[in-house]
Amino acid sequence: MTSKKSELDSGVTCVGCDVRNCKFNDIAGSYCTANQIRVQNKTAVSKGDTFCDTFTPKGSF
C-alpha cells in the first residue's frame, strides 16, 4: 500500500477533461494539458461542490 505522502508527492500526470470549451482540453484524448490544475471551494463536502479554477475559455490568453 502506498503512503499518503508519496501519493501526494508523485502528483497526477493525466487528468481527464470533457470540457470542450477549455483551452487546456485535448479534444482528441479528452484530457487536460495544463501544467497544473487548481480545484476550488474550501467548503466543499461533495464532488459536486468543487470546480476547476484552471478553466480558461478557448481563445483566451
PLY file of the C-alpha trace (Angstrom):
ply
format ascii 1.0
element vertex 61
property float x
property float y
property float z
element edge 60
property int vertex1
property int vertex2
end_header
0.00 0.00 0.00
1.27 3.48 -0.89
1.62 6.07 1.86
-0.35 9.32 1.68
2.84 11.37 1.46
4.22 9.51 -1.56
0.83 9.70 -3.31
0.84 13.49 -2.87
4.49 13.84 -3.90
4.01 11.93 -7.15
1.24 14.20 -8.43
-1.23 13.43 -11.18
0.17 13.04 -14.67
-3.09 12.80 -16.60
-6.38 14.43 -15.68
-9.43 13.58 -17.75
-11.41 16.55 -19.05
-14.66 16.67 -21.01
-14.97 20.47 -21.11
-14.71 21.14 -24.83
-14.62 24.94 -24.43
-11.48 24.97 -22.24
-8.23 25.90 -23.96
-6.43 23.20 -21.94
-8.68 20.38 -23.17
-7.09 17.97 -25.65
-10.23 17.09 -27.57
-8.70 14.03 -29.23
-7.72 12.47 -25.91
-10.23 14.14 -23.56
-7.57 15.17 -21.06
-6.22 18.37 -19.51
-2.97 19.75 -20.93
-2.41 22.44 -18.25
0.92 22.26 -16.36
-1.05 22.23 -13.12
-4.68 22.39 -12.11
-6.40 24.09 -9.21
-9.67 22.80 -7.81
-11.53 25.36 -5.74
-14.13 25.57 -2.95
-12.74 25.31 0.57
-16.19 24.45 1.95
-16.81 21.51 -0.43
-18.36 18.44 1.13
-19.11 16.56 -2.09
-17.74 16.22 -5.61
-20.49 18.49 -6.96
-19.28 21.32 -4.70
-15.87 21.54 -6.39
-14.87 23.29 -9.60
-11.81 23.66 -11.80
-10.26 27.09 -11.30
-7.79 26.39 -14.14
-10.61 26.55 -16.70
-9.84 29.12 -19.39
-12.19 29.56 -22.36
-10.70 28.72 -25.77
-9.34 31.82 -27.48
-8.18 33.38 -24.16
-4.53 34.12 -23.46
0 1
1 2
2 3
3 4
4 5
5 6
6 7
7 8
8 9
9 10
10 11
11 12
12 13
13 14
14 15
15 16
16 17
17 18
18 19
19 20
20 21
21 22
22 23
23 24
24 25
25 26
26 27
27 28
28 29
29 30
30 31
31 32
32 33
33 34
34 35
35 36
36 37
37 38
38 39
39 40
40 41
41 42
42 43
43 44
44 45
45 46
46 47
47 48
48 49
49 50
50 51
51 52
52 53
53 54
54 55
55 56
56 57
57 58
58 59
59 60
